[in-house]
Amino acid sequence: MKQSNIKAQVFVLMAAILWGTTGSTQAFAPENATPIVIGALRMAIGGTALFLVAKLRGAFKTKIKLDKKLLLIASICMAAYQPLFFLGVFKTGVALGTALALGSSPVFSGVIEYFMGEKLSKRWIVGTIVSIIGCTLLFAGQNSMNMDILGSILSLGAGLSYAVYVKVSQKLFQNLRRDAVNGLVFFISAVILSPILFMNDLSWVISTRGIMTTLHLGIVATALAYTLFAYGLVNISTPKAVTLTLAEPLTAAILGVVVFNENLTCVSMFGALFLFCGLIINSYPEKEKVKDKIRAL
């Protein structure tokens, strides 16, 4: 049981690291590429890739029995996350928008779990608080903050939509193949976001930088990352999975220093340290309870 739990955490952390490359990748995109269009293209490429892979692997050969309501909720949440996050960041600034969206996700996940009757461990609570403080300090030391009420609400909406997506996806994974669930959820999300692509200029996509950017975001940072995340999510609690994905901003900060020669302030360095400590606390194996052992038998 412990080995599968550790493996699951590794998969989730690997997914978070891949998500952490999105900021650096977007920096290489052509100047006329807007974040919302990039998000829609990312979903279109990633969703199509996941759907095709699932189809080639025979995920849809037999009749699939799924909860259509849950499938629709997961798809809408994933589609909603993109514009909510980017608009929130646009209105409040990178620091506050990102901290609110990423930092609120574990909190929303814990609240959802609590109201569903699941007990939250003290270790998760401590680790999550430390991680959120770290995430806030990390971004607070990099950019100025603009206290915009609407932008803050949009960022919190992004955090909530992601937390709901993770919980609903976990339920879908219990009864269906992971590749089938991912293929359907992301393809439907891509369809929902497709109007964005028809209302904006996409001429930059056919450039070398445009092709490299969209392919990396769609194939690596979406299709591959969410496949890894799906494999980890099956053997790990939702709150812990969402908290571990806070490795994403830590990865982004490290890439900023290594790739773009950015200098982290003392506040940001303390934030990175807090965030790392929080992830370590949450990654440490929980002691198995007697009841859990009996259930496993």
C-alpha positions in Angstrom: 0.0 0.0 0.0 2.8 2.4 0.9 4.7 1.6 -2.3 1.7 2.4 -4.4 1.2 5.6 -2.4 4.7 6.8 -3.0 4.5 5.9 -6.7 1.3 7.9 -6.9 2.9 10.9 -5.3 5.9 10.7 -7.8 3.4 10.7 -10.7 1.6 13.8 -9.3 4.9 15.6 -8.7 6.1 14.8 -12.2 2.9 16.2 -13.6 3.3 19.4 -11.5 6.8 19.8 -12.8 5.6 19.6 -16.4 2.9 22.1 -15.6 5.6 24.4 -14.2 7.1 24.7 -17.7 4.1 26.4 -19.1 5.2 29.9 -18.0 8.7 29.6 -19.5 7.2 28.1 -22.7 4.7 30.9 -23.1 7.6 33.4 -22.8 9.0 32.0 -26.1 5.6 32.4 -27.9 5.3 35.2 -30.6 4.4 38.6 -29.2 0.9 38.6 -30.6 0.0 35.4 -28.8 -2.4 36.1 -26.0 -2.6 33.9 -22.8 -6.3 33.1 -23.3 -5.7 31.9 -26.9 -2.7 29.9 -25.8 -4.8 28.3 -23.1 -7.5 27.4 -25.7 -4.9 26.0 -28.2 -3.3 24.0 -25.4 -6.6 22.4 -24.6 -7.4 21.8 -28.3 -4.1 20.0 -29.0 -3.9 18.2 -25.6 -7.6 17.2 -25.7 -7.3 15.8 -29.2 -4.1 14.0 -28.5 -5.6 12.3 -25.3 -8.7 11.4 -27.2 -6.8 9.8 -30.1 -4.4 7.9 -27.8 -7.4 6.5 -25.9 -9.0 5.5 -29.2 -5.9 3.9 -30.6 -5.5 1.9 -27.3 -9.0 0.6 -27.7 -10.6 2.5 -24.8 -13.8 3.0 -26.8 -14.2 -0.4 -28.4 -16.6 -1.6 -25.8 -19.6 0.3 -24.6 -18.6 2.7 -21.9 -20.9 3.1 -18.9 -20.2 6.5 -17.3 -21.9 9.1 -15.3 -22.6 11.8 -17.9 -23.3 14.4 -15.2 -19.9 13.9 -13.7 -18.2 13.8 -17.1 -19.8 17.2 -18.0 -18.9 18.7 -14.6 -15.2 17.7 -15.0 -15.1 19.0 -18.6 -16.7 22.3 -17.7 -14.4 22.8 -14.7 -11.3 22.1 -16.8 -12.5 24.4 -19.5 -13.5 27.2 -17.0 -10.1 27.0 -15.3 -8.2 28.5 -18.4 -10.1 31.8 -18.8 -10.7 32.2 -15.1 -7.0 31.9 -14.3 -5.7 34.1 -17.1 -8.3 36.8 -16.6 -7.7 36.8 -12.8 -4.0 37.2 -13.4 -4.6 40.0 -15.9 -6.7 42.0 -13.5 -4.8 41.4 -10.2 -1.2 40.8 -11.5 0.8 37.6 -11.7 1.6 37.6 -8.0 -1.8 37.8 -6.4 -3.7 36.1 -9.3 -1.4 33.0 -9.2 -1.2 32.9 -5.4 -5.0 33.0 -5.1 -5.7 30.4 -7.8 -3.0 27.9 -6.9 -3.1 28.6 -3.1 -6.9 28.3 -2.9 -7.1 25.0 -4.7 -5.8 22.8 -1.8 -8.2 24.7 0.6 -11.2 24.2 -1.6 -10.2 20.5 -2.0 -10.0 20.1 1.7 -13.4 21.7 2.2 -15.0 19.5 -0.4 -13.4 16.4 1.2 -14.6 17.5 4.7 -18.2 18.0 3.6 -18.1 14.6 1.9 -17.4 13.0 5.3 -13.6 12.4 4.8 -11.3 13.1 7.7 -8.3 15.4 6.9 -5.0 14.4 8.5 -3.1 16.8 10.8 -0.1 16.3 8.6 -2.0 17.4 5.5 -3.4 20.5 7.3 0.1 21.5 8.5 1.8 20.7 5.1 -0.9 22.6 3.2 -0.7 25.7 5.4 3.1 25.8 5.0 2.8 25.3 1.2 0.2 28.0 0.8 2.3 30.5 2.8 5.3 29.5 0.7 3.3 30.0 -2.5 2.1 33.4 -1.4 5.6 34.6 -0.4 7.2 33.2 -3.6 4.9 35.4 -5.8 4.7 38.3 -3.4 8.5 38.8 -3.7 8.4 38.8 -7.6 5.6 41.2 -8.7 3.5 44.0 -7.5 -0.1 43.2 -6.5 -3.2 44.9 -7.6 -6.1 44.4 -5.2 -8.9 44.0 -7.8 -12.1 42.5 -6.4 -13.3 41.0 -9.7 -9.9 39.7 -10.5 -9.6 38.1 -7.1 -13.0 36.4 -7.5 -11.9 35.1 -10.9 -8.7 33.7 -9.5 -10.5 32.0 -6.6 -13.0 30.6 -9.2 -10.0 29.1 -11.0 -8.9 27.4 -7.8 -12.4 26.1 -7.1 -12.9 24.8 -10.6 -9.6 22.9 -10.4 -10.4 21.4 -7.0 -13.8 20.2 -8.3 -12.2 18.8 -11.5 -9.8 16.7 -9.5 -12.4 15.3 -7.1 -14.9 14.5 -9.9 -12.1 13.0 -12.1 -11.0 10.8 -9.2 -14.6 9.4 -9.0 -14.7 8.8 -12.8 -11.3 6.9 -12.6 -12.8 4.4 -10.1 -15.1 2.9 -12.7 -13.5 3.7 -16.1 -10.1 3.5 -17.8 -8.0 6.5 -17.1 -7.2 7.1 -20.8 -10.9 7.0 -21.7 -11.8 9.5 -19.0 -8.9 11.9 -19.9 -9.7 11.6 -23.6 -13.4 12.5 -23.1 -12.9 15.2 -20.5 -10.3 17.1 -22.3 -11.8 16.7 -25.8 -15.1 18.1 -24.5 -13.2 20.9 -22.7 -11.5 21.7 -26.0 -14.9 21.9 -27.8 -16.2 24.3 -25.1 -13.2 26.6 -25.5 -13.1 26.4 -29.3 -15.1 29.7 -29.9 -12.1 31.5 -28.5 -10.0 30.3 -31.4 -12.5 31.6 -34.0 -12.6 35.1 -32.4 -8.9 35.7 -32.3 -5.9 36.0 -34.7 -4.1 32.7 -35.0 -1.6 33.7 -37.7 1.3 33.4 -35.2 0.7 29.7 -34.7 2.2 28.7 -38.1 5.5 30.3 -37.2 8.4 28.1 -35.9 8.1 29.6 -32.4 4.3 29.3 -32.5 4.4 25.6 -33.5 7.0 24.7 -30.9 5.1 26.6 -28.1 1.7 25.1 -28.8 3.0 21.6 -29.3 4.9 21.6 -26.0 2.0 23.1 -24.1 -0.5 20.7 -25.8 1.5 17.4 -25.9 3.9 17.7 -22.9 2.3 20.1 -20.5 -1.2 18.8 -21.0 -1.5 15.4 -22.6 1.5 13.8 -20.9 1.2 15.8 -17.6 -2.5 14.9 -17.1 -1.9 11.3 -18.0 0.7 11.1 -15.2 -1.6 13.0 -12.9 -4.4 10.5 -13.7 -2.2 7.5 -12.8 -1.3 9.2 -9.5 -4.8 10.3 -8.6 -6.1 6.8 -8.4 -3.9 5.9 -5.3 -3.8 9.2 -3.4 -6.4 11.4 -1.6 -7.7 14.4 -3.6 -6.5 17.0 -1.0 -3.0 15.6 -1.0 -2.8 15.4 -4.8 -3.9 19.1 -5.1 -1.4 20.2 -2.5 1.4 18.4 -4.2 0.6 20.2 -7.5 2.0 23.3 -5.7 5.3 22.0 -7.0 4.2 23.8 -10.2 5.0 27.3 -9.1 8.3 26.1 -7.4 9.3 24.6 -10.8 8.4 27.8 -12.6 10.5 29.9 -10.2 13.5 27.6 -10.6 13.2 27.8 -14.4 12.9 31.5 -14.2 16.3 31.6 -12.4 18.0 29.0 -14.6 16.6 29.9 -18.1 15.9 33.6 -17.8 18.5 34.6 -15.2 15.8 36.1 -12.9 16.9 37.1 -9.4 14.7 35.9 -6.6 14.2 38.4 -3.7 14.7 37.3 -0.1 11.0 37.1 0.3 10.7 34.8 -2.8 13.6 32.6 -1.5 11.9 32.2 1.8 8.7 31.4 -0.1 10.4 28.7 -2.1 11.8 27.2 1.1 8.4 27.2 2.8 6.8 25.7 -0.3 9.5 22.9 -0.5 9.0 22.1 3.2 5.3 21.9 2.8 5.6 19.5 -0.1 8.0 17.4 1.9 5.6 17.2 4.8 2.8 16.1 2.6 4.9 13.6 0.7 6.0 11.9 3.9 4.2 8.5 4.1 1.2 8.4 6.5 1.1 5.8 9.2 -1.4 3.1 8.3 -4.3 2.8 10.7 -5.6 -0.5 11.9 -8.9 0.1 10.1 -7.2 0.7 6.8 -5.2 -2.5 7.2 -8.5 -4.4 7.8 -10.1 -2.8 4.7 -7.0 -3.7 2.7 -7.4 -7.4 3.7 
